[in-house]
Amino acid sequence: MKQSQNIFQTIARRVFMLSAVCAMSVLASCSKFLDINDNPSFPIDAAPSAKLPSIIANGVQQYAFSVTVTGHYTQNIAARAANNINDQFLISPLANPFNDTYFRAASNIPSMIATAQAEGSPHYVGAGKIMMALFLGHLTDLYGNIPYSDAFKGGSNFTPEYDSQEQIYNTIFQLLDEGITELRKPQGLRPLSERGADVFFGGDAARWRRLAFALRARHLNHLTKKSTYNPAQVLAAVDSAMASSADDAFLQHNTTQVAQTNFWGDARANMNTRSFGRHYVNYLNGTTLGVRDPRFIIIAPDTARTRGIVNGSAENPTSTLGSDFYGRWVGTALQTPVNWYARQDGILPIFMFWELEFIEAEASFRAGNTARAFAAYQNGIRAHMTRLGVATADINTYLASRACAQSAAALTLKNIMEQKYIAMFIHPEQWVDMRRMDYSTNIYPGLTQPVGVNTELQGQWIRRLLPGQMEILYNINNAYSELGRLSNAQWISTPVWWDRP
């Protein structure tokens, strides 16, 4: 016991002596003494180039997580068994994508921006602001009101208040403007290409700026039901956005580890209990448009068997070997070619040139510029087909077929939206479009509500997700601040801000 007391007395004397020394004029030397446990190889705060890859990868993967639900609403995918809650709009609060967007991705952006500002790396500031705009846009379009102004305060605030969706949209436009400004500056201390940080564009600041303008065009074009909608503003953003498919923004998968393979591939098994929705397949097999689409064999290689499942039905046209979403099954083995969207080393599209062209087509059409609309419409189809590997001759044949408008004078909004529907397969933007179009059968012929749909909806379509699972547990008052404690059916059938006049 005496030995222990002596040790503590010795430590106390040394602490007192150190405090006295630190109180004197040799503060610089004292500071160095106190830093003896700092390892320059393992800094306390990671460099921006260490944070950006994780921000991108963890954040954009939420696109795929959200489509495992919203893809049922757009009838791109359907459950292989009857009475599926997603097919039938019997939803419950989800853990993802809300939780992981905030906790695994967006929460790292403020600190990355602060470090980049302090060290003089403006391109990381710009990329961070654009990624925040991307994440906020994805979440608000799923949920409506979400936290931002009161968020990202760590342990000092576990119950952030929610910003209105209108305010979030203004924030998105502001972040994009600020990001563009930062990316026009000289790169400063640290290039985006450092240590392979920029997994989108390899350090190309100009492509980041074009992505920002594309996101501006996307969100401006969401406002078609608002009196403030201005197609000229959309087209101005388009003019500064992507010039071609060379500017596509996507996450490239690899086969190093299962977790790095394609979210939609068979190794990760996220589609084992799902297959193609009948409504989507009908666009490819000639049922809806009267022409067999050359993309059919690329998206659904097992075309002899793939008829698609009517959402909510008991019909299961796939074998017990595995979902035909992945590709062609021979015996007990999955054979190539496989679904382009399900290739293990494939890509996760985030913002592709074909989307921009369909945005341009719609905005031009609404502005009365049918010549520009028709050119963009054809460019969108061609860009999607080319990326999927369709032969040029087959593209030309399809464009000349009855499936497509043949002139600017003949072009309709239906033509534009049905081709965008095909191209935006398993992408969250597709659900935005279908809500903007009120699930109209004039735009989407043959669309019907799923078998066994939630009767509490009284024939209405789903318009938003329930608040995030963790929010209901720990931030329930703010999570329900927009609409109050409505029933689940009332909540999910209530349009978000941009979905009403």
Secondary structure, 3 states (H helix, E strand, C coil): CHHHHHHHHHHHHHHHHHHHHHCCCCHHHHHHHHCCCCCCCCCCCCCHHHHHHHHHHHHHHHHHHHHHHHHHHCCCEEECCCCCCCCCCCCCCCCCCHHHHHHHHHHHHHHHHHHHHHHCCHHHHHHHHHHHHHHHHHHHHHHCCECCCCCCCHHHCCCCCCECHHHHHHHHHHHHHHHHHHHCCCCCCCCCCHHHCCCCCCCCHHHHHHHHHHHHHHHHHCCCCCCCCCHHHHHHHHHCCCCCHHHCEEEECCCCCHHHCCCCCCCCCCCCCEEEEHHHHHHHCCCCCCCCCCCHHHHCCCCCCCCCECCCCCCCCCCCCCCCCCEEEECCEEEEEECHHHCCCCEEEEECHHHHHHHHHHHHHHHCCHHHHHHHHHHHHHHHHHHHCCCHHHHHHHHCCCCCCCCCCCCCHHHHHHHHHHHCCCCCHHHHHHHHCCCCCCCCCCCCCCCCCCHHHCCCCCCCCCCCHHHHHHCHHHHCCCCCCCCHHHHHCCCCHHHCC
